[in-house]
Amino acid sequence: MSEDLISKKELLDLTGISYGQLYRWKRKNLIPEDWFIRKSSFTGQETYFPRQQILPRIDKILNMKDGLSLDELADVFSPALGEVQLERHELLGRNIVSEGSLVLYKEVCGEPAFFNLDQTLALYVLDKLLRSGEITREEGRMLLGVMSEHYGRFAGKPCDLVLLRKMGVPVFLLAAGGTEYYADSEAKMVIKKPIGQFTEELKLLIGK
């Protein structure tokens, strides 16, 4: 599946930001280098961006920049999670995850004395998708298995979570961010979300 792209001109017009702001945020790593996609156009070369990623990112930057420095924002948007460890009661007390998600996590992965950030991220993704009704509990088990086995391979690099269903049978994928996906025509793409989206939300919750 190809990305839905937005041109630089349309992006600046739509968001009201300036050319200078856009490239300053790029230099500060608030917007990833690989989101700047150069393509041929009738005027020569034009810069495009993945629409579903750049618009929410700019909205977040505009809403948060008065309360956080650009360096602090860069840390929020970094795909790396850090070394924080959280106990079960902290996850519940800060409303990071629900009791039901913790119970399901324990059934699949056991329950550590402290949850590291990769484990907390898997829990958070599970909880968000269960609460939204996008996945079933059985699919949640599969999600935890995929996250536990493969997420560490990305070592802080951007990646996407993809859920395909064919004739009711689900398959989860983790793939490098920006990858194009091609599947059987009978397979329906149910979810395609950048893990970085969950990481940003989780960092803000942990930082409260």
C-alpha contacts under 8 A as a table, 3 or more apart, distances in Angstrom:
res1	aa1	res2	aa2	distance
1	M	180	E	5.29
1	M	181	Y	4.71
1	M	182	Y	5.80
2	S	180	E	5.53
2	S	181	Y	7.28
3	E	50	P	6.09
3	E	51	R	7.79
3	E	178	G	7.79
3	E	180	E	7.26
4	D	50	P	5.95
4	D	51	R	5.77
4	D	52	Q	7.24
5	L	48	Y	5.98
5	L	49	F	5.34
5	L	50	P	4.70
5	L	51	R	5.10
6	I	10	E	6.50
6	I	11	L	6.43
6	I	48	Y	5.39
6	I	49	F	5.31
6	I	50	P	6.41
6	I	51	R	5.34
7	S	10	E	5.24
7	S	11	L	6.08
7	S	46	E	7.23
7	S	47	T	6.02
7	S	48	Y	4.28
7	S	49	F	6.38
8	K	11	L	4.97
8	K	12	L	6.17
8	K	46	E	7.52
8	K	47	T	5.60
8	K	48	Y	5.57
8	K	49	F	7.14
9	K	12	L	5.28
9	K	13	D	6.16
10	E	13	D	5.08
10	E	14	L	5.88
11	L	14	L	5.15
11	L	15	T	6.04
11	L	55	L	7.91
12	L	15	T	5.44
12	L	16	G	5.52
12	L	17	I	5.43
12	L	18	S	6.30
12	L	19	Y	7.16
13	D	16	G	5.43
13	D	17	I	7.53
15	T	55	L	7.93
15	T	58	I	7.70
17	I	21	Q	6.39
17	I	22	L	7.05
18	S	21	Q	5.18
18	S	22	L	6.36
19	Y	22	L	5.23
19	Y	23	Y	6.44
20	G	23	Y	5.39
20	G	24	R	5.98
21	Q	24	R	5.04
21	Q	25	W	6.07
22	L	25	W	5.34
22	L	26	K	6.34
23	Y	26	K	4.76
23	Y	27	R	6.18
24	R	27	R	5.09
24	R	28	K	6.27
25	W	28	K	5.01
25	W	29	N	6.19
25	W	30	L	5.11
25	W	31	I	6.01
25	W	70	L	7.83
26	K	29	N	5.05
26	K	30	L	5.77
26	K	31	I	4.86
26	K	32	P	6.47
26	K	33	E	6.74
27	R	30	L	7.65
28	K	31	I	7.77
28	K	70	L	6.88
28	K	71	D	6.99
28	K	74	A	6.59
29	N	32	P	5.84
29	N	33	E	7.69
29	N	74	A	5.78
29	N	78	S	7.96
30	L	70	L	7.68
30	L	73	L	6.78
30	L	74	A	4.97
30	L	77	F	6.30
30	L	78	S	7.95
31	I	35	W	7.16
31	I	54	I	7.80
31	I	57	R	7.63
32	P	35	W	5.54
32	P	36	F	7.61
33	E	36	F	5.75
34	D	37	I	6.75
35	W	48	Y	7.83
35	W	49	F	5.39
35	W	50	P	6.40
35	W	54	I	7.68
36	F	47	T	6.18
36	F	48	Y	6.06
36	F	49	F	5.60
37	I	47	T	5.44
37	I	48	Y	5.00
37	I	49	F	5.95
38	R	45	Q	6.52
38	R	46	E	5.76
38	R	47	T	4.65
38	R	48	Y	6.30
39	K	45	Q	5.68
39	K	46	E	5.53
39	K	47	T	6.36
39	K	48	Y	7.20
40	S	43	T	7.92
40	S	44	G	5.69
40	S	45	Q	4.60
40	S	46	E	6.18
41	S	44	G	5.16
41	S	45	Q	5.60
41	S	46	E	6.15
42	F	45	Q	7.98
43	T	46	E	7.64
49	F	54	I	6.48
50	P	53	Q	5.61
50	P	54	I	6.00
51	R	54	I	5.42
51	R	55	L	6.00
52	Q	55	L	6.24
52	Q	56	P	7.03
53	Q	56	P	5.90
53	Q	57	R	6.27
54	I	57	R	5.06
54	I	58	I	6.14
55	L	58	I	5.33
55	L	59	D	6.21
56	P	59	D	5.02
56	P	60	K	6.18
57	R	60	K	5.15
57	R	61	I	6.23
58	I	61	I	4.99
58	I	62	L	6.11
59	D	62	L	5.27
59	D	63	N	6.19
60	K	63	N	5.11
60	K	64	M	5.95
61	I	64	M	5.21
61	I	65	K	5.55
61	I	73	L	7.49
62	L	65	K	5.62
62	L	66	D	7.88
63	N	66	D	7.28
64	M	67	G	5.58
64	M	68	L	6.19
64	M	73	L	7.77
65	K	68	L	5.21
65	K	69	S	6.35
65	K	70	L	6.91
65	K	73	L	7.37
66	D	69	S	7.53
68	L	72	E	5.80
68	L	73	L	6.21
69	S	72	E	5.10
69	S	73	L	6.20
70	L	73	L	4.97
70	L	74	A	6.08
71	D	74	A	4.99
71	D	75	D	6.44
72	E	75	D	5.15
72	E	76	V	6.48
73	L	76	V	5.01
73	L	77	F	6.29
74	A	77	F	5.17
74	A	78	S	6.02
75	D	78	S	5.11
76	V	200	E	5.54
76	V	203	K	6.27
76	V	204	L	7.23
77	F	196	G	7.28
77	F	199	T	7.78
77	F	200	E	5.66
78	S	81	L	7.61
78	S	196	G	7.72
78	S	200	E	7.80
79	P	156	G	5.12
79	P	157	K	6.09
79	P	158	P	6.11
79	P	196	G	5.56
79	P	199	T	6.64
79	P	200	E	7.91
80	A	155	A	7.67
80	A	156	G	4.46
80	A	157	K	7.45
81	L	117	L	6.16
81	L	118	D	7.56
81	L	156	G	7.48
81	L	199	T	7.09
81	L	203	K	7.45
82	G	117	L	6.90
83	E	116	N	6.95
83	E	117	L	6.54
84	V	116	N	6.35
84	V	117	L	6.18
85	Q	114	F	5.75
85	Q	115	F	5.45
85	Q	116	N	4.71
85	Q	117	L	6.53
86	L	90	E	6.10
86	L	91	L	6.71
86	L	114	F	5.32
86	L	115	F	5.12
86	L	116	N	6.64
86	L	120	T	7.97
87	E	90	E	5.30
87	E	91	L	6.56
87	E	113	A	6.52
87	E	114	F	4.81
87	E	115	F	6.14
88	R	91	L	5.29
88	R	92	L	6.51
88	R	113	A	7.77
88	R	114	F	7.23
88	R	115	F	7.53
89	H	92	L	5.17
89	H	93	G	5.78
90	E	93	G	4.89
90	E	94	R	5.92
91	L	94	R	5.60
91	L	95	N	6.28
91	L	96	I	5.19
91	L	97	V	5.96
92	L	95	N	5.06
92	L	96	I	6.18
92	L	97	V	5.92
92	L	98	S	6.22
92	L	99	E	6.98
93	G	96	I	7.69
94	R	205	L	7.41
94	R	206	I	7.73
95	N	98	S	6.92
96	I	124	Y	6.71
96	I	202	L	7.49
96	I	205	L	6.71
96	I	206	I	7.83
97	V	101	S	6.64
97	V	102	L	7.32
97	V	123	L	6.90
97	V	124	Y	5.88
97	V	127	D	5.89
98	S	101	S	5.42
98	S	102	L	6.52
98	S	127	D	6.74
99	E	102	L	5.13
99	E	103	V	6.25
100	G	103	V	5.14
100	G	104	L	6.32
101	S	104	L	5.08
101	S	105	Y	6.05
101	S	123	L	6.79
101	S	126	L	6.86
101	S	127	D	5.62
102	L	105	Y	4.98
102	L	106	K	6.14
102	L	123	L	7.21
103	V	106	K	5.16
103	V	107	E	6.39
104	L	107	E	5.12
104	L	108	V	6.43
104	L	137	R	7.92
104	L	141	R	7.37
105	Y	108	V	5.24
105	Y	109	C	5.66
105	Y	110	G	6.71
105	Y	111	E	7.36
105	Y	123	L	6.96
105	Y	141	R	7.76
105	Y	144	L	7.30
106	K	109	C	5.34
106	K	110	G	4.10
106	K	111	E	4.95
107	E	110	G	5.97
108	V	141	R	6.43
108	V	144	L	7.30
108	V	145	G	7.57
109	C	144	L	7.78
112	P	115	F	6.14
115	F	118	D	7.99
115	F	119	Q	5.69
115	F	120	T	5.88
116	N	119	Q	5.37
116	N	120	T	6.09
117	L	120	T	4.86
117	L	121	L	5.92
118	D	121	L	5.08
118	D	122	A	6.29
118	D	151	Y	7.89
118	D	152	G	7.82
119	Q	122	A	5.17
119	Q	123	L	6.24
119	Q	148	S	7.50
120	T	123	L	5.01
120	T	124	Y	6.04
121	L	124	Y	4.96
121	L	125	V	6.11
121	L	198	F	7.44
121	L	199	T	6.86
121	L	202	L	7.20
122	A	125	V	5.24
122	A	126	L	6.12
122	A	144	L	6.34
122	A	147	M	6.15
122	A	148	S	7.46
123	L	126	L	5.07
123	L	127	D	6.08
123	L	144	L	7.74
124	Y	127	D	5.07
124	Y	128	K	6.13
124	Y	198	F	7.53
124	Y	202	L	7.35
125	V	128	K	5.24
125	V	129	L	6.22
125	V	198	F	6.55
126	L	129	L	5.42
126	L	130	L	6.07
126	L	140	G	6.06
126	L	143	L	7.15
126	L	144	L	7.29
127	D	130	L	5.20
127	D	131	R	6.00
128	K	131	R	5.26
128	K	132	S	6.18
129	L	132	S	5.17
129	L	133	G	6.20
129	L	134	E	5.33
129	L	135	I	5.85
130	L	133	G	5.15
130	L	134	E	6.28
130	L	135	I	5.57
130	L	136	T	6.54
130	L	137	R	7.14
130	L	140	G	7.34
131	R	134	E	7.82
132	S	135	I	7.90
133	G	136	T	7.07
134	E	190	V	7.94
134	E	191	I	7.88
135	I	139	E	5.81
135	I	140	G	6.53
136	T	139	E	5.07
136	T	140	G	6.10
137	R	140	G	4.71
137	R	141	R	6.42
138	E	141	R	5.14
138	E	142	M	6.67
139	E	142	M	5.00
139	E	143	L	6.13
139	E	170	P	7.09
140	G	143	L	4.92
140	G	144	L	6.25
141	R	144	L	5.28
141	R	145	G	6.37
142	M	145	G	5.08
142	M	146	V	6.28
142	M	172	F	7.24
143	L	146	V	5.22
143	L	147	M	6.10
143	L	172	F	6.54
144	L	147	M	5.13
144	L	148	S	5.88
145	G	148	S	5.23
145	G	149	E	6.04
146	V	149	E	5.27
146	V	150	H	5.77
146	V	151	Y	7.36
146	V	172	F	7.04
146	V	173	L	7.45
146	V	174	L	7.60
147	M	150	H	5.50
147	M	151	Y	4.97
147	M	174	L	7.89
148	S	151	Y	6.29
148	S	152	G	7.66
149	E	152	G	7.36
150	H	153	R	5.59
150	H	154	F	7.82
150	H	174	L	7.38
151	Y	154	F	5.89
151	Y	155	A	7.76
151	Y	174	L	7.31
152	G	155	A	5.56
152	G	156	G	7.99
154	F	157	K	5.17
154	F	158	P	7.28
154	F	159	C	7.16
154	F	176	A	7.68
157	K	176	A	7.71
158	P	176	A	6.20
158	P	177	G	5.02
158	P	194	P	7.34
158	P	195	I	7.05
158	P	196	G	6.43
159	C	174	L	6.55
159	C	175	A	5.39
159	C	176	A	4.31
159	C	177	G	4.10
159	C	178	G	7.78
159	C	194	P	5.91
159	C	195	I	5.83
159	C	196	G	7.31
160	D	173	L	7.96
160	D	174	L	5.67
160	D	175	A	5.38
160	D	176	A	6.22
160	D	177	G	5.31
160	D	178	G	7.78
160	D	192	K	6.54
160	D	193	K	5.48
160	D	194	P	4.19
160	D	195	I	5.47
161	L	172	F	7.26
161	L	173	L	5.93
161	L	174	L	4.95
161	L	175	A	6.89
161	L	191	I	7.25
161	L	192	K	5.62
161	L	193	K	5.26
161	L	194	P	6.08
161	L	195	I	6.23
162	V	172	F	5.67
162	V	173	L	4.99
162	V	174	L	6.35
162	V	175	A	7.86
162	V	189	M	7.34
162	V	190	V	7.56
162	V	191	I	5.23
162	V	192	K	4.44
162	V	193	K	6.62
163	L	170	P	6.76
163	L	171	V	5.71
163	L	172	F	4.57
163	L	173	L	6.37
163	L	189	M	6.05
163	L	190	V	5.46
163	L	191	I	4.87
163	L	192	K	6.63
164	L	170	P	5.65
164	L	171	V	5.19
164	L	172	F	6.45
164	L	187	A	6.18
164	L	188	K	5.48
164	L	189	M	4.54
164	L	190	V	5.66
164	L	191	I	7.17
165	R	168	G	5.59
165	R	169	V	5.19
165	R	170	P	4.33
165	R	171	V	6.23
165	R	187	A	5.49
165	R	188	K	5.24
165	R	189	M	6.59
165	R	190	V	6.88
166	K	169	V	5.18
166	K	170	P	6.66
166	K	186	E	6.08
166	K	187	A	4.36
166	K	188	K	6.23
167	M	186	E	7.74
167	M	187	A	7.56
175	A	179	T	6.84
176	A	179	T	5.89
177	G	194	P	6.93
183	A	187	A	6.45
184	D	187	A	5.29
185	S	188	K	7.72
189	M	192	K	7.22
193	K	197	Q	7.40
194	P	197	Q	5.59
194	P	198	F	7.55
195	I	198	F	5.38
195	I	199	T	6.30
196	G	199	T	4.76
196	G	200	E	6.07
197	Q	200	E	5.42
197	Q	201	E	6.57
198	F	201	E	5.22
198	F	202	L	6.08
199	T	202	L	5.08
199	T	203	K	6.13
200	E	203	K	5.28
200	E	204	L	6.44
201	E	204	L	5.31
201	E	205	L	6.37
202	L	205	L	5.06
202	L	206	I	6.11
203	K	206	I	5.13
203	K	207	G	6.00
204	L	207	G	5.11
204	L	208	K	6.48
205	L	208	K	5.49
